[in-house]
Amino acid sequence: MAQCWIWFNSLGFRRHPTADLAQMMSPTAPRRNRDLLWHTYSSQAYGMFHGDLDFYYGGWDGRARVRGIDTKKCPVYMLTGEYDWSSTPELGAATAAKIPGAKFTVMSGLGHFPAAENPRRFVGYLLGAIDHVIESLDDESKEALEA
């Protein structure tokens, strides 16, 4: 897989992408969690990070299709970390606004990797999203969920 430094530059990376990865995480996340995330991305096979970016830039673009999501059958609750500069709260809010019935929340004190950065802080947001999904389902979908 060939490196494409255009990707890194357009995301704002100034050095090798894993060197700036820590800046996508909340500075209040436990240090050991931030270190583990950095280590995971910097030590994995060369293609892991590039695979993420390849999908981000060319894998699937749903921007023109999100308006068609039926949130009675497929509830949408978008969560974006306060410190995530690659998928900013503003971008998340704009996307959610295109989906009738979608909910959006900025996760205070979290970044791009909320479940790994600070699981205790993240779980409250996750449970809120799960509750919303279950409450939003139509009767037919709720029956299918219980089956």
NORKA-V862471 format. One record per residue. N is the residue number from 1. D_LAST is the distance of its C-alpha to the last C-alpha in Angstrom with 2 decimals. Layout:
N,D_LAST
N,D_LAST
This chain:
1,43.59
2,46.35
3,46.39
4,46.51
5,48.23
6,47.75
7,44.11
8,45.28
9,47.98
10,45.77
11,43.38
12,46.42
13,46.80
14,50.46
15,50.52
16,48.25
17,44.72
18,43.68
19,46.77
20,45.45
21,41.82
22,42.42
23,43.30
24,39.71
25,38.69
26,39.34
27,42.69
28,41.25
29,38.60
30,39.62
31,42.22
32,40.63
33,37.39
34,39.47
35,41.53
36,38.55
37,37.16
38,40.63
39,41.16
40,37.88
41,38.81
42,42.50
43,42.28
44,39.55
45,40.46
46,42.40
47,39.76
48,36.94
49,38.29
50,39.61
51,36.25
52,34.74
53,37.58
54,37.45
55,33.88
56,34.82
57,37.78
58,36.78
59,33.28
60,31.48
61,32.71
62,30.19
63,32.63
64,33.16
65,29.48
66,27.90
67,28.96
68,26.57
69,23.37
70,21.26
71,20.27
72,18.05
73,15.71
74,16.90
75,18.40
76,21.45
77,23.09
78,26.08
79,27.85
80,31.40
81,33.71
82,37.00
83,38.98
84,37.31
85,40.08
86,38.44
87,35.56
88,37.23
89,35.84
90,37.76
91,36.07
92,32.60
93,33.47
94,34.92
95,31.85
96,29.51
97,31.97
98,31.44
99,27.72
100,27.29
101,25.04
102,25.11
103,26.11
104,28.57
105,29.94
106,32.84
107,32.28
108,35.58
109,37.22
110,35.01
111,35.69
112,34.14
113,32.36
114,30.99
115,28.57
116,31.43
117,34.30
118,33.28
119,29.83
120,30.62
121,31.53
122,28.63
123,25.79
124,26.47
125,26.19
126,22.95
127,21.34
128,22.72
129,21.22
130,17.71
131,18.18
132,19.46
133,16.61
134,14.02
135,16.63
136,17.43
137,14.22
138,14.50
139,12.40
140,10.77
141,9.93
142,8.75
143,6.25
144,5.17
145,5.58
146,3.82
147,0.00
